[in-house]
Structures are given as structure tokens and as C-alpha cells.
């Protein structure tokens, strides 16, 4: 009985690691990079990158994850410009394409799974420009580049 239980635990762990690797490979392919240093930490439900940056994959429910994915895809597709800053990146949007509420919703969800980000939402040019800045500690820019396409349109 103990051997069967142990084998089941090993198989579940292997499946979880394989799933995390597939998810990570998909993100890396979208970002145009392959980062073999990304490892799965199944016990914490996190994808870890060497250093202090990680995505807690258990922070969102299935429904929240689905909604967050849709918002992420929208934010990537409708951005007007990406500006590299000293500590991160600024993504700029027209208010006709993205609402302030959508940016706030995305930030709230992203902050749950990636708590190391500092988020900044700005409404500029008399409401004609919405800006979302992702910043953080040293090294966060590399993480942003690995997770989000940052090349301008």
C-alpha cells in the first residue's frame, strides 16, 4: 500500500512538473525566448526563476485565471506604445481601447500571482492616454521581457 501511494505521489509530481514546463515553454515561445533556468516548485504552486521573481499559479481561481488571460491578451494587442524605463516598462493605451477599470482589474489579479511587481496606473493628457507601468527590484526588467512581449508595434 505504501509503495502504491508513493508511486502515485511520484507520478502526480511528474505530471505537475511536466504541466508547469509546458506552460513555461508556451510563455517563453510567446516572448520569443527559451529560459531553461525556469523550474517548477509544485509544492508552493509557483513557477520560479533564479532569484526573487516568481508567479504563484495558485493565487487565482480557474475563472479568475481565464479572465486574467483574456485581459492580458487584450492589453498586449491594443497597446499603443511600450516605453522602457529605468526600473521597468510602461505600456500606453488609448481610452477607447482599454478602460481604467480594466487596467485596475488586471493589476489586482497580476498583483496576486506576481507580488514582486510595483504597479503604476496613470491617466495623462487630459484623459487621452492611459499608462500602465510595471517596475520592481533590480532584475525585474528581464522578467518582464520573458513574460510579456515588449517590442513596440
N, C-alpha and C positions, 0 to 999 in steps of 0.2 A: 504494500500500500504506500509506504513512504517513497519507494523508488518511482512508482507511477506518479505520485504527487510532485516529486522533484522534477521528473521528466516533463510534466505538464507546465511547471513553472519555467523551466528552461525554454520550452517551446514558445510559451507566451512572451517571454522576454525577447527571444529571437524574432518573433513576429513584430513586436513593438519596435525593436531596433531597425528592422527592415522597413517598416512603415515610415519611421522617422527619417531614415536615409532617403527613401523615395520622395518624401515631402521636401526635404532639404535640397535634393537634386533638382526638383522642379523649380524651387525658388532660385537656385543658382543658375539654372538654364535661362529663366526669365531675366535675370540680372546680367546674363552674359558671362558668368564666371563659374568656375568649379572650385570650391574650397574644401579640400579633403580634410582639413583640420576640424570640420564641424562634427561633433559627436552627439549621440543621444544620451540623455540622462533620464531613463524611463521612470525611475522611482520618483523624481520630482516633477515629471511631466514637462520637461523643458528641453529645448534644443540649446546646446551650449556652444559657444565659440571661445577659443582660448582667450582668457581674460575675463572681464567683468560683464560682458553683454550676453544676454540670453533671451529666448522667447518662451514664456510659460504657456505651453499649449493647452493646459487645463484651466486657464484663467477665464475662458469664455465657454458658454454652453454651445451646443451644436447650432442652435438657432442664432445665437449672437455671433458665432464664427461665420455662419453663412451671410448674415447681414454685413459684417465687417469686411468680408471678402468682396461683396458687391460694392460697398463704399470705396474700398481700396482700388478696385478696378476703375471705378468712375473717376476718382481723384487722379489716377495715373493718366487716364485717357483724355481728360478735359483741361489739364493744366496748361496755362499759357506760357509759363517760363519756369526754369529751375535756376536758382542763383546759389552758387557755393558761397558760404560764409566762413568766417574764421573757425567756428565751432560746429558747423553742420551744413544744412541745406535749407533754402527757402523755396517753397512751391507756391506759385502765384496762379490765382484763378479769377475769372470774371464772375460777378454775382449772378449773371444769367445762367451760368453753367453749374455752379455749386453754391449752396446756401450756407450761411453762417451756422445754422443748426446742423447741417450735415458735417461740417468741419468739426464742430463741437462733439457730435456723436462719435465720429471717427477717433478723435483724441481720447475720449472717455474709454473706448474699447481698447485702443492701442496702448493706453497707459496701464491697463490691467495686465496685458501679456508682455509688454516691454517697459517695465517700470524705470529703466535707466535713462529713458529719453526725457529731455526737457521740451515741452511743447509751448509754442507761442502762436497765437492767432491774432492777426492784425487786420483791421478794416481801414483801408487807406484811400486817398484820392477822392474824398467825399463819398465814400461807399462804392467807388468804381473798381476797387481792387481788393480781393481777399488774399491774405498771405498766411501760409502755414509754415512755420519754421520748426525743424527738428534739430535739436542740439543736445549736447551732453558732454561727458568727460572725454579726455583725450582718447582717441581711437574710435569714437562713435561714428565719425565720417566714413570710415572703412566699412563699418557695419551697415550703415545706411546704403552705401553703394552696393553691398552684397544683397540687400533685401529689396531695394526699390530702384527701378530704372531712373537714373538721374541725368542721363543725357538729354539735352534740350530737344524740343520738337523741331 
